[in-house]
Amino acid sequence: MVKQTIFSEKQRGLLDYLIEKARDPQAEIPSIQKISADLGVSTACMREQMELAKNLGIITAQPRKGIEILPYQFKPAVEKSLYYAINLNQSYIYQFSEMRNHLEKAYFLEAARLLDENSINELKTLVKLAQNKLQGYPVQIPRLEHRNYHLSIYKPRNNVFLIGFLEAYWDMYEQVGLDLYNDLEYLIKVWEYHQQIVEKIELRDFDSAYQLLITHLELIDKRE
């Protein structure tokens, strides 16, 4: 069986170089010219490979600050692939949304049990801010509150792949205009579910909170 090549030899050389540097907190990332010399490739070629590392969210490069290695993120790779997919065929939106729903259901009980008092209070604050926007004049769509509400539930789970996937979902959600939905009755209903879920979590009634989440996600499915 032929081993599949994920990256070209030059791409793999740079990524292995950056991985080695990332494992040493004291290591400094040299200039592109120095990296080019170390790896035996031209500066022009190295700049091309650096673009790959930037697109994957591995590094950032700024004038006078140089090259910095970023903490690992899953979102950049998912987000760029998703951008291509939904512009190629918008039906991929619904497949990705379906995966998001299953992930939220699968991790909800674990994540909810990890929410402490401060986290629950933050969720309650988001609910209040959102409801104030919906009850105000003029009505405001609580886009940021909606995103932060869902992400805040799962962040204590401390799974970089789960959070990266969900962050990519919410970026896509905004990109395709789902956050612009202007049915006030629907939005009020959504935030009623959000409020009830937090109330059940605060009471440590996780099973009831889970059932409310399922009903809430079914409401989204009907809308889509």
ZAMARGU-4260 file (C-alpha; in steps of 0.2 Angstrom, whole numbers, plus 5000, padded with zeros to 4 digits):
<rodrens>
0) 5000/5000/5000 | 5007/5017/4995 | 5008/5029/5009 | 4998/5045/5005 | 5007/5061/5005
5) 4998/5075/5014 | 5011/5089/5011 | 5025/5091/4998 | 5042/5088/5004 | 5046/5107/5006
10) 5029/5110/5015 | 5033/5096/5027 | 5050/5102/5030 | 5044/5119/5036 | 5030/5112/5046
15) 5042/5100/5055 | 5054/5115/5058 | 5040/5125/5066 | 5034/5110/5076 | 5052/5108/5083
20) 5052/5126/5088 | 5035/5126/5095 | 5040/5112/5107 | 5053/5123/5115 | 5046/5138/5124
25) 5063/5147/5124 | 5065/5146/5105 | 5065/5161/5094 | 5059/5160/5076 | 5072/5167/5065
30) 5070/5177/5049 | 5063/5169/5033 | 5081/5171/5026 | 5088/5161/5041 | 5075/5147/5039
35) 5078/5146/5020 | 5096/5144/5024 | 5093/5131/5037 | 5081/5121/5026 | 5091/5123/5010
40) 5077/5131/5000 | 5076/5148/4991 | 5069/5163/5000 | 5055/5165/4987 | 5050/5147/4990
45) 5050/5149/5009 | 5038/5164/5007 | 5026/5153/4998 | 5027/5139/5011 | 5025/5152/5025
50) 5008/5157/5017 | 5002/5139/5020 | 5007/5140/5038 | 4998/5157/5040 | 4982/5149/5032
55) 4983/5135/5044 | 4984/5147/5058 | 5001/5140/5064 | 5010/5157/5063 | 5008/5175/5061
60) 5021/5187/5053 | 5021/5206/5056 | 5033/5219/5051 | 5045/5223/5066 | 5038/5209/5076
65) 5044/5195/5065 | 5037/5177/5064 | 5027/5170/5079 | 5020/5153/5082 | 5002/5153/5088
70) 4994/5141/5099 | 4986/5126/5090 | 4969/5130/5082 | 4958/5118/5073 | 4946/5132/5066
75) 4957/5140/5052 | 4959/5123/5042 | 4940/5119/5044 | 4934/5137/5040 | 4944/5138/5024
80) 4938/5121/5018 | 4920/5126/5023 | 4921/5142/5013 | 4926/5133/4998 | 4912/5120/5000
85) 4897/5132/5003 | 4902/5143/4989 | 4904/5127/4978 | 4887/5120/4983 | 4876/5128/4997
90) 4868/5112/5001 | 4884/5108/5011 | 4878/5121/5024 | 4865/5109/5029 | 4877/5094/5031
95) 4888/5105/5041 | 4874/5111/5052 | 4868/5093/5055 | 4885/5088/5061 | 4885/5103/5073
100) 4869/5098/5080 | 4875/5080/5083 | 4891/5087/5091 | 4881/5099/5103 | 4870/5084/5108
105) 4884/5072/5110 | 4894/5084/5122 | 4881/5093/5130 | 4879/5083/5146 | 4898/5082/5149
110) 4900/5101/5146 | 4885/5106/5156 | 4891/5097/5171 | 4908/5107/5170 | 4899/5124/5171
115) 4903/5133/5187 | 4894/5147/5195 | 4903/5160/5185 | 4900/5152/5169 | 4882/5150/5173
120) 4881/5168/5177 | 4889/5173/5161 | 4876/5163/5151 | 4862/5171/5161 | 4869/5188/5157
125) 4870/5184/5138 | 4852/5178/5139 | 4847/5195/5147 | 4857/5205/5135 | 4849/5196/5120
130) 4831/5198/5127 | 4834/5216/5130 | 4839/5218/5112 | 4824/5209/5106 | 4812/5219/5117
135) 4820/5236/5113 | 4816/5249/5100 | 4822/5247/5087 | 4824/5228/5088 | 4842/5222/5087
140) 4846/5204/5082 | 4858/5197/5096 | 4871/5189/5085 | 4886/5190/5096 | 4876/5184/5111
145) 4869/5169/5101 | 4887/5164/5096 | 4894/5167/5113 | 4880/5158/5122 | 4883/5141/5113
150) 4902/5142/5113 | 4902/5146/5132 | 4893/5130/5136 | 4906/5119/5127 | 4922/5129/5131
155) 4924/5121/5149 | 4925/5104/5140 | 4942/5110/5134 | 4942/5101/5117 | 4951/5111/5104
160) 4944/5101/5090 | 4926/5103/5096 | 4928/5122/5099 | 4936/5124/5083 | 4922/5115/5073
165) 4909/5125/5082 | 4918/5142/5080 | 4919/5138/5061 | 4900/5134/5061 | 4896/5151/5069
170) 4908/5160/5056 | 4898/5151/5042 | 4882/5155/5051 | 4886/5174/5049 | 4894/5172/5032
175) 4878/5165/5024 | 4866/5177/5032 | 4857/5165/5044 | 4861/5178/5058 | 4850/5191/5048
180) 4834/5181/5051 | 4821/5194/5055 | 4807/5184/5062 | 4805/5191/5079 | 4793/5178/5085
185) 4806/5164/5081 | 4820/5174/5089 | 4810/5176/5105 | 4806/5158/5105 | 4825/5153/5103
190) 4830/5164/5118 | 4816/5157/5129 | 4824/5140/5126 | 4841/5147/5130 | 4834/5154/5146
195) 4826/5138/5151 | 4842/5128/5147 | 4852/5139/5159 | 4839/5138/5172 | 4839/5119/5172
200) 4858/5119/5172 | 4859/5130/5187 | 4847/5118/5196 | 4858/5104/5190 | 4844/5096/5181
205) 4855/5091/5166 | 4842/5079/5159 | 4829/5092/5157 | 4842/5104/5150 | 4847/5091/5137
210) 4829/5089/5132 | 4827/5107/5130 | 4842/5108/5119 | 4836/5094/5108 | 4819/5104/5106
215) 4829/5120/5102 | 4840/5111/5089 | 4824/5104/5081 | 4817/5121/5080 | 4833/5127/5070
220) 4831/5112/5058 | 4813/5117/5054 | 4818/5134/5050 | 4832/5128/5038
</rodrens>
